[in-house]
Amino acid sequence: MKWEKMSTGTAERLASIVQPFACQKRPMFGHEVYWVNGNMFTGVFQDSIFFRLSPRDQADFLGKYKDAKPFEPMAGRPMKDYVVVPEPVLVDNGLVNAWMERSYAFTKSLPEKKAKAKKK
């Protein structure tokens, strides 16, 4: 499967949104992804931004925004707890920040994941 490169503009937009949050940026499959306590929090995939939500917030988010959808990096294989952020939410600073705060709080509440030892 061939993936498109991430959009530089989308990556810059996400970097500005996550600035107030204590998270770490690490690349994943050539895309920028942010982590909290070893758990994936949000990221860029191709030209989209995705973030993690609790099951309740995910249902609310998908029900409120017409173009919102589960994050599915490979067709037919959605990632549990992740949603793609639609354009109307991304362009509204107050709205995207409110949802990002929910995403951050949920991800931060998860048990810390320790990094796996690298193979030699």
Buried (B, 14 or more C-beta within 10 A) or exposed (E): EEEEEBBEEBBEBBEEBBEEBEBEEEEBEEBBBBBBBEBBBBBBBEEBBBBBBBEEBBEBBBEEBEEBBBBBBEEEEBBEBBBBBBEEBBEEEEBBEEBBEBBBBBBBEBEEEEEEEEEE
